[in-house]
Amino acid sequence: MGQGEPTVFVVDDDHSVLRSLQRLLRSAGWATEAYDSAEEFLRVRDPAASGCVILDLAMPGLDGLDVQERLIDEGMPLPIIFLTGRSDPPTIVRAMRAGAANFLTKPIDGEQLLASVAEAVQADLAFRRDNADLIDGRQRLATLTARERQVLDRVVAGRLNKQTADELGTALKTIKVHRARMMSKMNVKSLAQLARLVERMGVLPVH
């Protein structure tokens, strides 16, 4: 899917709600994917996919706020339109402060939902357009092996190859190989370029 057509992801443990929302969204021309659990959505979703999420707040297992937190941790969160069956001001405030696009109370007004979806998708596309290099960097970061990520952290923190080899308990030549692969995957030519990209992504180096 990647950077193709924006998709509206609907996550709700109520199957009747899922079917109803999908019919409404498809009638308005939106591509949709439906999930009856937060865990399934997080397991299969493509982090590069554009669009927005319509997310039930209260679900068994991971709830809506848990999903929001996980998406934020990924560094490339989709705009979220929360659905809830009851008014809960503290929860609403928490979700909105974390960047929720909207908070709608069930039963859902179809026109209001479609307007919220259109606004959220446009916001997502604008963010991707204005931050293309940042998004590409985060996707590249996700391709690093665990060892390459350890090397990246230490390179950005200013460690020399020998220091990194000592800390990770491996041979110097092995660290040089990991470093070269890491730089290639991150598509950077210099330490300064890597440091600027990592800073923009908010990746904290080791101390």
C-alpha positions as CSV (number, residue, x, y, z in Angstrom):
1,M,0.0,0.0,0.0
2,G,2.7,2.4,1.1
3,Q,2.3,6.0,-0.2
4,G,-0.6,5.2,-2.5
5,E,-4.2,5.9,-2.1
6,P,-5.2,7.3,1.3
7,T,-7.0,4.6,3.4
8,V,-9.4,5.0,6.2
9,F,-8.7,2.4,8.8
10,V,-11.7,1.6,11.0
11,V,-11.0,-0.2,14.3
12,D,-14.0,-1.2,16.5
13,D,-14.9,-4.4,18.3
14,D,-18.6,-4.0,17.4
15,H,-19.0,-5.8,14.0
16,S,-22.3,-3.9,13.2
17,V,-20.5,-0.6,13.7
18,L,-17.6,-1.8,11.4
19,R,-20.0,-2.7,8.7
20,S,-22.0,0.5,9.0
21,L,-19.0,2.7,8.9
22,Q,-17.4,0.9,6.0
23,R,-20.6,1.3,3.9
24,L,-20.8,5.0,4.7
25,L,-17.1,5.5,3.8
26,R,-17.2,3.5,0.6
27,S,-20.3,5.3,-0.5
28,A,-18.3,8.5,-0.2
29,G,-15.5,7.1,-2.2
30,W,-13.0,6.3,0.5
31,A,-10.8,3.1,0.5
32,T,-11.3,1.4,3.8
33,E,-9.9,-1.4,5.9
34,A,-11.7,-2.7,9.0
35,Y,-10.4,-4.4,12.1
36,D,-12.3,-5.7,15.1
37,S,-9.3,-5.5,17.5
38,A,-6.6,-3.0,18.1
39,E,-4.0,-5.8,18.2
40,E,-4.9,-7.0,14.7
41,F,-4.7,-3.5,13.3
42,L,-1.3,-2.8,14.8
43,R,0.0,-6.2,13.7
44,V,-0.8,-5.9,10.0
45,R,-0.9,-2.2,9.3
46,D,1.7,-0.7,6.9
47,P,3.5,2.1,8.8
48,A,3.9,3.9,5.4
49,A,0.2,4.0,4.7
50,S,-1.4,7.4,4.4
51,G,-5.0,8.3,5.4
52,C,-6.5,8.3,8.9
53,V,-7.9,6.0,11.6
54,I,-11.4,5.8,13.0
55,L,-10.8,4.3,16.4
56,D,-13.2,3.1,19.1
57,L,-12.0,4.4,22.5
58,A,-13.2,1.5,24.6
59,M,-12.2,-2.0,23.4
60,P,-11.1,-5.3,25.0
61,G,-7.3,-5.6,25.3
62,L,-5.6,-2.5,24.0
63,D,-8.0,0.5,24.0
64,G,-8.0,3.6,21.8
65,L,-5.5,5.5,23.9
66,D,-3.1,2.6,23.9
67,V,-3.2,2.5,20.1
68,Q,-2.6,6.2,19.9
69,E,0.4,5.9,22.1
70,R,1.8,3.0,19.9
71,L,1.4,5.0,16.7
72,I,3.1,8.0,18.3
73,D,6.0,5.7,19.4
74,E,6.3,4.6,15.8
75,G,7.1,8.2,14.8
76,M,4.7,8.3,12.0
77,P,1.2,8.5,13.5
78,L,-1.9,8.7,11.4
79,P,-4.6,11.2,12.3
80,I,-7.1,9.6,14.7
81,I,-10.8,10.2,14.9
82,F,-11.9,8.7,18.2
83,L,-15.4,7.2,18.7
84,T,-16.9,6.9,22.1
85,G,-20.2,5.9,23.6
86,R,-20.0,8.3,26.5
87,S,-18.6,11.7,27.3
88,D,-15.4,11.6,29.3
89,P,-13.8,15.0,29.4
90,P,-10.4,14.0,31.0
91,T,-9.9,11.3,28.4
92,I,-10.9,13.6,25.6
93,V,-8.4,16.2,26.7
94,R,-5.7,13.6,27.0
95,A,-6.4,12.3,23.4
96,M,-6.6,15.8,21.9
97,R,-3.4,16.9,23.6
98,A,-1.7,13.8,22.0
99,G,-2.8,15.0,18.6
100,A,-6.2,13.4,18.0
101,A,-7.9,14.8,14.9
102,N,-11.4,14.7,16.4
103,F,-13.6,13.0,19.1
104,L,-17.1,11.9,18.1
105,T,-19.8,10.5,20.3
106,K,-21.9,7.5,19.3
107,P,-24.4,7.3,17.6
108,I,-22.3,8.9,14.9
109,D,-23.6,11.6,12.6
110,G,-22.6,10.5,9.1
111,E,-22.0,13.9,7.6
112,Q,-19.9,15.0,10.6
113,L,-17.8,11.8,10.4
114,L,-17.2,12.2,6.6
115,A,-16.2,15.9,7.1
116,S,-13.8,14.8,9.9
117,V,-12.3,12.1,7.7
118,A,-11.8,14.5,4.8
119,E,-10.1,17.0,7.1
120,A,-7.9,14.3,8.7
121,V,-6.8,12.9,5.4
122,Q,-5.9,16.3,4.0
123,A,-3.8,17.0,7.2
124,D,-2.0,13.7,6.8
125,L,-1.2,14.4,3.1
126,A,0.0,17.9,3.9
127,F,2.3,16.5,6.7
128,R,3.7,13.9,4.4
129,R,4.3,16.5,1.6
130,D,6.1,18.9,4.0
131,N,8.1,16.2,5.8
132,A,9.0,13.7,3.0
133,D,12.7,13.5,4.1
134,L,11.7,12.9,7.7
135,I,9.2,10.1,6.8
136,D,11.8,8.5,4.5
137,G,14.3,8.6,7.3
138,R,11.9,6.9,9.8
139,Q,11.1,4.2,7.3
140,R,14.8,3.6,6.7
141,L,15.4,3.5,10.4
142,A,12.9,0.6,10.7
143,T,15.0,-1.5,8.3
144,L,18.1,-1.5,10.5
145,T,18.9,-4.7,12.3
146,A,19.2,-4.6,16.1
147,R,23.0,-4.4,15.9
148,E,23.0,-1.7,13.2
149,R,20.7,0.3,15.4
150,Q,23.1,-0.1,18.4
151,V,25.9,1.1,16.1
152,L,23.8,4.1,14.9
153,D,23.1,5.2,18.5
154,R,26.8,5.1,19.4
155,V,28.0,6.8,16.2
156,V,25.5,9.7,16.8
157,A,26.7,9.9,20.4
158,G,30.2,10.4,19.2
159,R,31.7,7.0,19.9
160,L,34.7,5.9,17.9
161,N,34.6,2.5,16.2
162,K,36.9,1.0,18.8
163,Q,34.8,2.3,21.6
164,T,31.7,0.9,20.0
165,A,33.4,-2.5,19.5
166,D,34.4,-2.5,23.2
167,E,30.9,-1.6,24.4
168,L,29.2,-4.2,22.2
169,G,31.8,-6.9,22.8
170,T,32.6,-7.5,19.2
171,A,35.5,-7.1,16.8
172,L,36.5,-3.8,15.4
173,K,36.2,-5.0,11.8
174,T,32.7,-6.2,12.5
175,I,31.7,-2.8,13.8
176,K,33.1,-1.2,10.6
177,V,30.9,-3.5,8.5
178,H,27.8,-2.8,10.6
179,R,28.5,1.0,10.4
180,A,28.9,0.9,6.6
181,R,25.6,-1.0,6.2
182,M,23.8,1.3,8.6
183,M,25.0,4.4,6.7
184,S,23.9,2.8,3.4
185,K,20.5,1.9,4.7
186,M,20.0,5.4,6.1
187,N,21.1,6.9,2.8
188,V,23.6,9.3,4.3
189,K,27.2,10.1,3.2
190,S,28.5,11.7,6.4
191,L,28.3,11.6,10.1
192,A,27.0,15.2,10.1
193,Q,24.2,14.3,7.7
194,L,23.3,11.3,9.8
195,A,23.3,13.4,13.0
196,R,21.0,16.0,11.5
197,L,18.5,13.4,10.3
198,V,18.5,11.6,13.6
199,E,17.9,14.8,15.5
200,R,14.9,15.7,13.3
201,M,13.5,12.2,13.9
202,G,13.9,12.7,17.7
203,V,16.1,9.6,18.1
204,L,17.9,9.9,21.4
205,P,21.5,8.6,21.4
206,V,23.1,6.6,24.1
207,H,25.1,8.4,26.7
